[in-house]
């Protein structure tokens, strides 16, 4: 049952929202523009504010739906929901519909973790907002918020499978941002709203 739930969550998570939205707004293949990422930040830079926001909301929604579908299959058992959250992020990052390429998992992880561990995830959102507003580094905000969720889940006494699922999802998001981490350390990461230079992260 848990395998079936994880597969279903993966397929939902693999739906390439940013790629489809960008095409809808006239960008033939978002992977050939900007950072080459299918996430909301690159869609925003390439196609505009509206498609960027729609991509962000769509990616978050599919993460939530993916975990909900897994829960429906597996009776909302904590281990099934945890597997669904990780599988949803894996689907976004390595989509079967895009030759196992994809985004960086931040927005999909947000939606998935909102379904898995809602309170710790909501508590991490102000971290993301404050970091992005003060530094204008979307990648840094995503990384720090991702780190906060599993620790928050543990601190608030979430079931062990949920804590491990949050940790797994956060680890994937962090690993997918390895290039951004390198640029942050080198001082070459793009700030939100800047044009030219190295590309920033796209959730």
Wavefront OBJ file of the C-alpha trace (Angstrom):
o trace
v 0.000 0.000 0.000
v 2.770 2.433 0.879
v 4.492 1.769 -2.460
v 1.297 2.455 -4.401
v 0.719 5.644 -2.404
v 4.280 6.814 -3.058
v 3.993 6.108 -6.794
v 0.731 8.063 -6.986
v 2.289 10.989 -5.108
v 5.306 10.897 -7.406
v 3.127 11.111 -10.528
v 1.176 14.069 -9.148
v 4.397 15.780 -8.061
v 5.918 15.166 -11.489
v 3.319 17.266 -13.322
v 5.536 20.082 -14.748
v 3.414 23.055 -13.728
v 5.994 25.733 -14.577
v 6.721 24.218 -17.978
v 3.001 24.094 -18.826
v 2.222 27.576 -17.500
v 5.154 29.085 -19.383
v 3.948 27.462 -22.610
v 0.477 28.831 -21.957
v 1.996 32.323 -21.745
v 4.022 31.955 -24.930
v 7.353 30.548 -23.730
v 7.913 27.429 -25.818
v 10.316 25.704 -23.420
v 11.150 27.407 -20.118
v 14.168 25.099 -19.803
v 15.855 27.052 -22.609
v 15.477 30.391 -20.831
v 17.033 32.024 -17.780
v 18.300 29.458 -15.288
v 16.756 26.598 -17.262
v 14.661 25.747 -14.207
v 10.904 25.106 -14.405
v 10.201 26.758 -11.049
v 8.291 29.905 -10.221
v 11.271 32.274 -9.993
v 12.516 31.448 -13.483
v 8.973 31.543 -14.881
v 8.492 34.954 -13.271
v 11.731 36.286 -14.771
v 11.033 34.803 -18.185
v 7.257 34.993 -18.649
v 6.150 37.629 -16.150
v 4.594 38.124 -12.742
v 1.226 36.455 -13.347
v 2.602 33.168 -14.723
v 5.243 33.203 -11.970
v 2.615 33.489 -9.236
v 0.412 30.878 -10.911
v 3.383 28.502 -11.070
v 4.164 29.060 -7.397
v 0.586 28.368 -6.358
v 0.279 25.436 -8.759
v 3.464 23.773 -7.527
v 2.417 24.200 -3.897
v -1.073 22.879 -4.674
v 0.247 19.774 -6.412
v 2.474 19.033 -3.412
v -0.520 19.190 -1.083
v -2.662 17.136 -3.467
v 0.063 14.521 -3.911
v 0.232 13.871 -0.162
v -3.562 13.925 0.105
v -3.801 11.303 -2.649
v -1.209 9.154 -0.877
v -3.177 9.487 2.342
v -6.395 8.510 0.608
v -4.732 5.335 -0.668
v -3.047 4.476 2.623
v -5.647 5.576 5.141
v -3.756 8.698 6.250
v -1.177 6.630 8.123
v 1.763 8.859 9.130
v 4.239 6.633 7.286
v 2.163 6.808 4.100
v 1.834 10.588 4.287
v 5.581 10.892 4.899
v 6.373 8.690 1.906
v 3.951 10.736 -0.179
v 5.628 14.016 0.783
v 9.071 12.760 -0.171
v 7.752 11.198 -3.386
v 6.012 14.438 -4.386
v 9.253 16.390 -4.060
v 11.144 13.693 -5.960
v 8.538 13.923 -8.720
v 8.953 17.674 -8.993
v 12.754 17.453 -9.083
v 12.986 14.436 -11.402
v 9.793 14.476 -13.456
v 9.012 11.454 -15.615
v 7.275 13.872 -17.990
v 10.491 15.860 -18.600
v 13.010 13.060 -18.954
v 13.627 12.947 -15.188
v 14.558 16.603 -14.993
v 12.615 19.263 -13.135
v 12.607 21.969 -10.510
v 14.252 22.391 -7.124
v 11.346 21.266 -5.013
v 10.805 24.289 -2.755
v 7.206 25.182 -3.659
v 6.140 21.566 -4.093
v 7.835 20.795 -0.790
v 5.907 23.644 0.798
v 2.589 22.170 -0.288
v 3.577 18.619 0.616
v 4.793 19.620 4.072
v 1.682 21.715 4.684
v -0.284 18.483 4.360
v 2.221 16.387 6.324
v 3.174 18.747 9.178
v 1.074 21.919 8.806
v 2.048 23.819 11.972
v 5.849 23.525 11.599
v 5.529 24.421 7.917
v 3.434 27.501 8.640
v 5.931 28.478 11.332
v 8.755 28.305 8.764
v 7.016 30.648 6.298
v 7.934 33.836 8.227
v 11.570 32.703 8.078
v 11.368 32.540 4.294
v 9.622 35.911 4.045
v 11.985 37.743 6.401
v 15.106 36.339 4.726
v 13.894 37.162 1.216
v 12.721 40.660 2.188
v 15.953 41.516 4.008
v 18.469 39.846 1.660
v 16.479 39.396 -1.580
v 17.956 35.896 -1.898
v 15.106 33.516 -2.731
v 17.462 30.571 -2.514
v 18.641 31.462 0.995
v 15.066 31.897 2.180
v 14.116 28.509 0.719
v 17.104 26.787 2.307
v 16.585 28.206 5.796
v 12.835 27.571 5.736
v 13.416 23.994 4.576
v 15.835 23.458 7.463
v 13.317 24.780 9.986
v 10.468 22.389 9.140
v 11.882 19.036 10.329
v 13.265 20.627 13.492
v 9.896 22.258 14.107
v 8.107 18.957 13.521
v 10.399 17.251 16.033
v 10.014 20.054 18.591
v 6.221 19.994 18.315
v 6.057 16.243 18.840
v 4.990 15.146 15.371
v 4.963 11.373 14.767
v 8.379 9.962 13.973
v 7.474 9.071 10.350
v 6.304 12.658 9.800
v 9.567 14.051 11.185
v 11.576 11.716 8.968
v 9.409 12.596 5.957
v 9.917 16.312 6.587
v 13.647 15.705 6.966
v 13.761 13.753 3.695
v 11.823 16.379 1.750
v 13.970 19.187 3.186
v 17.169 17.292 2.372
v 16.153 16.957 -1.278
v 15.358 20.670 -1.520
v 18.729 21.544 0.007
v 20.633 19.152 -2.257
v 18.874 20.560 -5.319
v 20.116 24.006 -4.315
v 23.791 22.995 -4.250
v 24.684 25.374 -7.083
v 22.927 28.221 -5.271
v 24.820 27.406 -2.086
v 28.084 27.602 -4.018
v 27.103 31.000 -5.461
v 25.942 32.282 -2.076
v 29.319 31.399 -0.576
v 31.098 32.994 -3.532
v 28.969 36.139 -3.392
v 27.706 35.696 -6.964
v 24.102 34.614 -6.305
v 21.456 36.773 -7.948
v 19.146 38.742 -5.715
v 15.436 38.758 -6.422
v 14.649 41.389 -9.050
v 18.180 41.648 -10.412
v 18.882 41.186 -14.089
v 21.993 39.523 -15.501
v 24.605 37.474 -13.694
v 24.186 34.087 -12.138
v 20.691 32.703 -11.838
v 18.999 32.374 -8.491
v 16.935 29.449 -7.300
v 13.489 28.659 -8.555
v 11.163 26.861 -6.228
l 1 2 3 4 5 6 7 8 9 10 11 12 13 14 15 16 17 18 19 20 21 22 23 24 25 26 27 28 29 30 31 32 33 34 35 36 37 38 39 40 41 42 43 44 45 46 47 48 49 50 51 52 53 54 55 56 57 58 59 60 61 62 63 64 65 66 67 68 69 70 71 72 73 74 75 76 77 78 79 80 81 82 83 84 85 86 87 88 89 90 91 92 93 94 95 96 97 98 99 100 101 102 103 104 105 106 107 108 109 110 111 112 113 114 115 116 117 118 119 120 121 122 123 124 125 126 127 128 129 130 131 132 133 134 135 136 137 138 139 140 141 142 143 144 145 146 147 148 149 150 151 152 153 154 155 156 157 158 159 160 161 162 163 164 165 166 167 168 169 170 171 172 173 174 175 176 177 178 179 180 181 182 183 184 185 186 187 188 189 190 191 192 193 194 195 196 197 198 199 200 201 202 203
